[in-house]
Amino acid sequence: MAAVPGYRGRVTHLRSLSAARGLILGLDVLLATLLVVAVLLAPLPVRWLVMAVSAALVGVYVWGRITVRVHERSVDSPRGAWRPDGVWIIALLVLWVGLLWLSPAALWIAFPFMLLQMHVLGPHRGVLAVAVTTVVAVADGVLVQAGADDAWTGYVLGPALGAGVAVGVVLGIEAFIRESQGRQRTVEELTRAREHLAQAERARAVTDERARLARDIHDTLAQSLSAIELLLRSAETSVGSDDERARSRIAQARDAARESLAEARRVVHDLTPPDLDGNTLLDALRRVADHMANSPAAGQGRRRELTVTVHATGPARRLPVPVETALLRIAQSALANVSEHADAERARLTLSYQPGSVTLHVVDDGRGFDPAAVPERGERGFGIAAIGSRVHELGGTLTLETAPGEGTALAATVPAPWTEEP
């Protein structure tokens, strides 16, 4: 079970790493293939020497992949340092020149080298390295491989076009990644702004409700209690001298106390959800479960009928109204997610009473989801964020366990003082 965090920044970083990793893996395969071709097409007298130089080149390449770890770099990170980036590229270039002198087929290795140079050294020093590689490839083609009757134009255009494609491909991919990251940052900023607005709205609603309660208490309960205090004081001064007056004042105080009690109950009733009106929390959860399972609107687009069961563990007891209200709302929100998104056949609500706390478990056998794939507003994850907000307000903890195809288990634990009231 893991706490529900925000994943957007981490998901964006992983996406950029996946693009870089894909490019490097493609270079690995291309380089290995061209090295095999260079060995197979090498002249027989020097084939063993070509194999030795190719093995050395592979060793240096693997060392650089382990040391430089280009697949873990961001496209905006500093690149092209002399050590180890520059040392790696120069060592590969020297070995490639030696291989090119032994096997003409090694000329084709220039293209993956150009891609690697651009990715490792960046858009500035990488272009310079590509230019050097192009000059070496053209010189080898024109001066060594082209015969007297051969048209040397291809030996010039081939490396030049390859260099242009390598520079364009790497710069294009990196520009795409930067644009994607920029859009993701914008989305994250908008999401944070929306969350701040939602928090401000909730704070304003809480402030307004507190102000309303303060007015109600001041205008009703406080006035009644002040009247009771005055009546009792008057009765106290009349005891012994005017018992009839004292009894009258006590009777008036008793009537005022009954009115105050009725008013207090009215205020509490206004704060209590209808499902909790006159019912225990367990009864209210059963009513919500039955309503959710049998609701025609909730079943639209669902391939299977949903059966919801409710259980309780531990000694049941009455909880503070805010706790019961929050747990009921959490159950409603969680079951709404199950009904709308999980395509589940069964769901189970379990209310576990422990000394000092209570835990609501919501488990379904639906298709589950990947918590790292953060959904947008209106999807399942927004409901989970709202549940987490309710739990946080009560000082509790929310845990979530889910995976694609394995259902979902949610547990909300909130503090609840132990009382002897059943």
Secondary structure, 3 states (H helix, E strand, C coil): CEECCCCHHHHHHHHHHHHHHHHHHHHHHHHHHHHHHHHHCCCHHHHHHHHHHHHHHHHHHHHHHHHHCHHHCCCCCCCCCHHHHHHHHHHHHHHHHHHHHHCHHHHHHHHHHHHHHHHHHHHHHHHHHHHHHHHHHHHHHHHHHCCCCCCCHHHHHHHHHHHHHHHHHHHHHHHHHHHHHHHHHHHHHHHHHHHHHHHHHHHHHHHHHHHHHHHHHHHHHHHHHHHHHHHHHHHHHHCCCCHHHHHHHHHHHHHHHHHHHHHHHHHHHHHCCHHHCCCCHHHHHHHHHHHHHHCCCCCCCCCCCCEEEEEEECCCCCCCHHHHHHHHHHHHHHHHHHHHHHCCCEEEEEEEEECCEEEEEEEECCCCCCCCCCCCCCCHHHHHHHHHHHHHHCCCEEEEEECCCCCEEEEEEEECCCCCCC
